Amino acid sequence: MSSASEPSDVSALPFWVTYDEEDADDGDSMGLFGGRAGEARLRSVPLGPLRKNLAEAVDALQQVFTEAAARGGPLPLREAHLSFQVTASGGVQFIGGGQVQRGHGVVLVFKQ
C-alpha cells in the first residue's frame, strides 16, 4: 500500500467473508465472523462503497460521541473502542455487545 500522501490505484481490498448459497443473489455476504454458517471465501471488496460507508459511519459516531462528551459529569467519555465488519459489497456493520461471539472484527479507537 502507498502512503497517505500518494494517490492509490487500488480499487478493492481482500476480505474473508462467509458465503451462503441463499445470499448469493444479493452479493452482500457478511464478514467472516457474522454468525452465518456459510463457507468462508476471500472476496475483493470495492473501496468506493467501503470509503463512503465507513465515512458516514464515522461521521455519525463522532456526532454521538460529541453529544456524550458534552454531558460532562464525573465520568467523562475519553476513549471509545468499536468493532465492525465489512460486507462483500463494502458495507460497514458494527458489532454490538450482545452479538459478539468471538470478538473478531476491525476495531476503531476514538480518543479525546
Secondary structure, DSSP 8 states (H G I E B T S, - for coil): ---TTS-----EEEEEEEE-GGGTTT----BTTSS--SEEEEEEEEHHHHHHHHHHHHHHHHHHHHHHHHT-SSS---EEEEEEEE-TTS-EEE--TTT-SS--SEEEEEE-
